[in-house]
Amino acid sequence: MCKKWLEISLECPPEFVEPLSHVFYKYGEGGTAVDSIAGYNPDEGEKPPIPDFLTIRTYLPFDHTTQQRLANIEVGLKLVSILCPMGELRTREITDDDWQNKWKDYFFPIPVGQKILICPSWRAVENNQSRKLIYLDPGMAFGTGHHPTTRMCLELLEEVIQNNSSVLDFGSGSGILSIAATKLGAKKCVGIEIEPNAIKSANENLVQNNVQENVMLINDEFNQSLIPNIKFNLVIANISTKIILETFEKLDFNLHETGNMILSGILKDSLHKVENLIEIFNYKIDELLTDNDWIALQISRK
C-alpha cells in the first residue's frame, strides 16, 4: 500500500523565499523546493527576468502530525504576511511513488553573474562556459542564491576575489559565499555563524563541494578573540543593516590595509546610515548594486 503525502505550495515575492523556505523545511519532510527562472542565457548577456512571485513547495506525511504541521506553517505564513501580503497555501494529495522524486523536478541550476552556477547534485550540467559549480541540495534556507542579497554578494565576489587570498565570511549561513570564494581562487576562508542549524547545513555543503580543507566555520557571535591577529584580503557581511552598523568596527579591524569589503542585506531606506558610517572609517564605495529594495556595496579604504 502506497503511503500518501500532502504537497504544500505557496507563491511569494522573491525576497521572502528564504524565510518561508525555513518554515517549510522545519515542518515538512525532504527539504523544500523553489521553482527556478529559466528561458534565458546569461552567457549571451541575457538578464534573468525579475519575477513578481516564486513558488515554494514541501511535503507532509499523512499521519497524526499532518494537521499540526500544516497549522504551524499557516502561523509562520501569517507572521510573514504582516510584512507583505502572500498568496494562499495550495495543497494536493500524492502517493509515495510520486513523492520520492517529484520534489526534485522543481530544482534547476541557477546561473549567477558570469562565473557561478548553483546546482543540485542530481542534475547533469552542461557547463560549456566553465562556470564554477556550487552544489547546494534542498535543506535549510540559509543562503541559496535565490535571495537578492546573496545573489548580489556573489556577483560582487567574482569581481574582486584574488587567487590565494583570504576571506572572512561573517554571517556565513549555508556557506555558499565561502564555497564560491574558494572555487574562485581563495586559499582560506573563515565563516562565522551564530545559528547551529546553519553550521550543520554549511558543513554538509563544504563536503559536497570538496572545499572542507579550505573553509573553517565558527559557531559563535563575532568575537574578536576568535581571530585576533588575522587580516583578511576580503571581508563579506551578508547580514542586516543593524548588524552591519553594530559590527563594522570589528570588520574593519580584520580587513587587510589594501583589502576589499562586501556589505549586503542593506535596505534602501537605511543606506544613508551605512554611507555615514563608512565615511567615518575613511572608506569609499567602489560599486553599488540594487535589486528592488535591497542594496549591496563593495567598498575599500580611501
C-alpha positions as CSV (number, residue, x, y, z in Angstrom):
1,M,0.0,0.0,0.0
2,C,1.5,3.4,-1.1
3,K,2.0,6.0,1.6
4,K,0.2,9.3,0.9
5,W,1.6,12.7,1.2
6,L,0.2,16.2,1.2
7,E,2.1,18.6,-1.1
8,I,2.1,22.2,0.2
9,S,2.9,25.1,-2.2
10,L,2.9,28.8,-1.9
11,E,3.6,31.8,-4.2
12,C,5.6,34.6,-2.6
13,P,7.8,37.5,-3.6
14,P,11.5,36.5,-4.1
15,E,12.8,38.4,-1.1
16,F,10.6,36.2,1.2
17,V,11.7,32.8,-0.3
18,E,14.4,32.2,2.3
19,P,12.5,32.9,5.5
20,L,9.4,31.0,4.2
21,S,11.6,28.1,3.0
22,H,12.9,27.8,6.5
23,V,9.3,27.5,7.8
24,F,8.5,24.9,5.1
25,Y,11.7,22.9,5.9
26,K,11.1,22.9,9.6
27,Y,7.6,21.4,9.4
28,G,7.8,19.5,6.1
29,E,9.8,16.4,5.1
30,G,12.5,16.1,2.4
31,G,13.5,19.7,2.3
32,T,12.0,22.5,0.3
33,A,11.8,23.2,-3.5
34,V,11.7,26.6,-5.2
35,D,10.7,27.0,-8.8
36,S,13.6,28.5,-10.8
37,I,13.5,31.1,-13.5
38,A,14.5,29.6,-16.9
39,G,14.4,30.6,-20.5
40,Y,17.4,32.9,-20.6
41,N,21.2,32.6,-21.3
42,P,23.4,34.7,-19.0
43,D,26.4,33.7,-21.0
44,E,24.9,35.5,-24.0
45,G,24.5,38.7,-21.9
46,E,20.8,38.0,-21.2
47,K,19.5,39.0,-17.8
48,P,17.1,36.8,-15.8
49,P,13.5,38.1,-15.7
50,I,12.6,39.6,-12.3
51,P,9.6,37.5,-11.1
52,D,6.9,39.0,-9.1
53,F,6.5,35.6,-7.3
54,L,8.3,32.3,-6.9
55,T,6.7,29.1,-5.8
56,I,7.9,27.2,-2.7
57,R,6.9,23.5,-2.1
58,T,7.3,21.0,0.7
59,Y,5.6,17.7,1.6
60,L,3.8,16.5,4.7
61,P,3.2,12.8,5.5
62,F,-0.4,11.8,6.1
63,D,-0.3,10.7,9.7
64,H,-1.3,12.1,13.2
65,T,1.1,15.0,12.8
66,T,-0.3,16.4,9.5
67,Q,-2.8,18.9,10.8
68,Q,-0.4,20.3,13.4
69,R,2.4,20.6,10.8
70,L,0.0,22.4,8.5
71,A,-1.2,24.7,11.3
72,N,2.4,25.6,12.2
73,I,3.1,26.5,8.6
74,E,0.0,28.7,8.5
75,V,1.1,30.5,11.6
76,G,4.5,31.2,10.0
77,L,2.8,32.5,6.9
78,K,0.5,34.8,8.9
79,L,3.6,36.3,10.6
80,V,5.4,37.0,7.3
81,S,2.1,38.3,5.8
82,I,2.3,41.2,8.3
83,L,5.3,42.5,6.2
84,C,3.9,41.6,2.8
85,P,0.6,40.0,1.5
86,M,1.2,36.4,0.4
87,G,-0.8,34.0,-1.8
88,E,-2.9,31.2,-0.4
89,L,-1.4,27.9,0.6
90,R,-2.2,25.2,-2.0
91,T,-2.5,21.6,-1.1
92,R,-2.9,18.3,-3.0
93,E,-2.5,14.6,-2.2
94,I,0.2,12.5,-3.9
95,T,1.4,8.9,-3.3
96,D,4.7,7.7,-2.0
97,D,5.8,6.7,-5.5
98,D,5.2,10.3,-6.7
99,W,6.8,11.9,-3.8
100,Q,10.1,10.0,-3.9
101,N,11.3,12.1,-6.9
102,K,8.6,14.7,-7.5
103,W,10.2,17.4,-5.4
104,K,13.4,17.1,-7.4
105,D,11.6,18.3,-10.5
106,Y,11.5,21.8,-9.2
107,F,15.2,22.3,-8.7
108,F,17.3,23.6,-11.6
109,P,20.8,25.1,-11.9
110,I,20.9,28.8,-11.2
111,P,23.4,30.9,-13.1
112,V,24.8,33.9,-11.1
113,G,27.0,36.6,-12.5
114,Q,29.4,35.5,-15.2
115,K,31.3,32.7,-13.4
116,I,29.0,30.8,-11.0
117,L,26.4,28.1,-11.4
118,I,24.4,26.9,-8.3
119,C,23.3,23.3,-9.0
120,P,21.5,20.4,-7.2
121,S,23.8,17.4,-7.0
122,W,21.4,15.1,-9.0
123,R,21.3,17.4,-12.1
124,A,23.5,16.7,-15.1
125,V,25.1,20.0,-16.1
126,E,26.4,21.1,-19.4
127,N,29.0,23.6,-18.2
128,N,30.4,24.7,-21.5
129,Q,31.2,28.2,-20.3
130,S,33.4,26.8,-17.5
131,R,31.4,28.3,-14.7
132,K,32.3,27.3,-11.2
133,L,29.8,24.8,-10.0
134,I,28.4,25.2,-6.4
135,Y,26.3,22.2,-5.3
136,L,23.5,23.0,-2.9
137,D,20.8,20.5,-2.2
138,P,17.5,21.2,-0.5
139,G,17.8,22.0,3.1
140,M,17.9,24.9,5.5
141,A,17.5,28.1,3.5
142,F,20.4,30.0,5.0
143,G,21.6,31.3,1.6
144,T,20.6,29.6,-1.6
145,G,21.2,32.1,-4.3
146,H,17.5,32.9,-4.7
147,H,17.6,35.9,-2.4
148,P,18.7,39.2,-3.9
149,T,21.2,39.8,-1.1
150,T,23.0,36.5,-1.7
151,R,23.0,36.9,-5.4
152,M,24.4,40.4,-5.4
153,C,27.1,39.2,-3.0
154,L,28.1,36.5,-5.4
155,E,28.2,39.0,-8.3
156,L,30.5,41.3,-6.4
157,L,32.6,38.5,-5.1
158,E,33.5,37.2,-8.5
159,E,34.7,40.7,-9.5
160,V,37.1,41.3,-6.5
161,I,38.3,37.8,-5.4
162,Q,42.0,37.2,-6.0
163,N,43.9,33.9,-6.2
164,N,45.4,32.7,-2.9
165,S,43.6,35.3,-1.0
166,S,42.0,35.0,2.5
167,V,38.3,35.7,3.1
168,L,36.2,36.4,6.2
169,D,32.6,35.4,5.7
170,F,30.5,37.0,8.5
171,G,27.0,35.5,8.8
172,S,28.1,32.6,6.6
173,G,24.7,30.8,6.6
174,S,24.8,27.9,4.2
175,G,28.4,28.5,3.4
176,I,27.6,29.5,-0.2
177,L,29.8,32.6,-0.2
178,S,32.8,30.8,1.3
179,I,32.3,27.9,-1.2
180,A,32.2,30.4,-4.1
181,A,35.2,32.3,-2.8
182,T,37.2,29.1,-2.6
183,K,36.2,27.9,-6.1
184,L,37.1,31.3,-7.5
185,G,40.6,31.2,-6.1
186,A,40.6,32.0,-2.4
187,K,43.1,29.9,-0.4
188,K,41.5,30.1,3.0
189,C,38.0,31.2,4.3
190,V,36.7,31.7,7.8
191,G,33.0,31.7,8.2
192,I,31.3,33.0,11.4
193,E,27.7,32.0,12.0
194,I,25.6,32.1,15.2
195,E,22.9,29.6,14.1
196,P,23.8,26.0,14.9
197,N,21.5,24.5,12.2
198,A,23.1,26.7,9.6
199,I,26.6,25.5,10.6
200,K,25.4,21.9,10.2
201,S,24.0,22.6,6.8
202,A,27.1,24.5,5.8
203,N,29.5,21.7,6.8
204,E,27.5,19.3,4.6
205,N,27.7,21.8,1.8
206,L,31.5,22.1,2.2
207,V,31.9,18.4,1.9
208,Q,29.6,18.2,-1.1
209,N,31.8,20.8,-2.8
210,N,35.1,19.4,-1.7
211,V,36.3,22.6,-0.1
212,Q,36.2,21.5,3.6
213,E,40.0,21.8,3.8
214,N,39.9,25.4,2.7
215,V,37.0,26.7,4.9
216,M,36.8,26.9,8.7
217,L,33.4,27.5,10.3
218,I,33.0,29.1,13.7
219,N,29.6,28.8,15.5
220,D,29.6,31.9,17.6
221,E,28.9,35.6,17.5
222,F,31.6,37.9,16.0
223,N,34.1,37.9,18.9
224,Q,37.5,39.5,18.1
225,S,39.2,36.9,20.3
226,L,38.3,34.2,17.8
227,I,40.5,35.7,15.1
228,P,42.6,38.3,16.9
229,N,45.6,38.7,14.6
230,I,44.3,37.8,11.2
231,K,44.0,40.4,8.4
232,F,41.8,39.2,5.5
233,N,42.1,40.3,1.9
234,L,38.3,40.2,1.6
235,V,35.6,40.6,4.3
236,I,32.0,39.7,3.4
237,A,29.0,40.5,5.5
238,N,25.6,39.5,4.1
239,I,23.5,40.4,7.2
240,S,21.1,43.1,8.3
241,T,21.8,46.8,8.3
242,K,21.5,46.8,12.1
243,I,24.3,44.2,12.5
244,I,26.5,45.9,9.9
245,L,26.3,49.1,11.9
246,E,27.0,47.3,15.2
247,T,29.9,45.2,13.9
248,F,31.6,47.4,11.3
249,E,34.5,48.4,13.6
250,K,35.3,44.7,14.0
251,L,35.0,44.1,10.3
252,D,37.3,47.0,9.7
253,F,39.9,45.7,12.2
254,N,40.1,42.3,10.4
255,L,40.4,43.7,6.9
256,H,43.9,44.0,5.4
257,E,45.1,47.5,4.6
258,T,44.6,47.1,0.9
259,G,41.6,44.7,1.1
260,N,38.0,44.9,-0.1
261,M,34.8,44.6,1.8
262,I,31.4,43.5,0.6
263,L,28.3,44.5,2.6
264,S,24.8,43.2,1.7
265,G,21.4,43.0,3.3
266,I,21.1,46.8,3.3
267,L,17.6,48.2,2.7
268,K,17.4,51.3,0.6
269,D,15.9,53.3,3.4
270,S,18.9,52.6,5.6
271,L,21.6,53.2,3.0
272,H,22.4,56.7,4.4
273,K,23.3,55.2,7.8
274,V,25.8,52.8,6.2
275,E,27.2,55.6,4.0
276,N,27.7,57.8,7.0
277,L,29.5,55.1,8.9
278,I,31.9,54.1,6.2
279,E,32.8,57.7,5.7
280,I,33.8,58.0,9.3
281,F,36.1,54.9,8.8
282,N,37.5,56.5,5.7
283,Y,36.1,54.1,3.2
284,K,34.8,54.7,-0.3
285,I,32.1,52.9,-2.3
286,D,33.6,51.2,-5.4
287,E,30.4,49.5,-6.6
288,L,26.8,49.6,-5.6
289,L,24.2,47.0,-6.7
290,T,20.5,47.3,-6.2
291,D,17.6,44.8,-6.5
292,N,14.2,46.1,-5.6
293,D,14.6,47.4,-2.0
294,W,18.0,45.7,-1.4
295,I,21.5,47.1,-1.8
296,A,24.9,45.6,-1.8
297,L,28.2,47.5,-1.6
298,Q,31.8,46.8,-2.4
299,I,34.0,49.2,-0.5
300,S,37.6,49.8,0.2
301,R,39.7,52.3,2.1
302,K,40.5,55.7,0.6
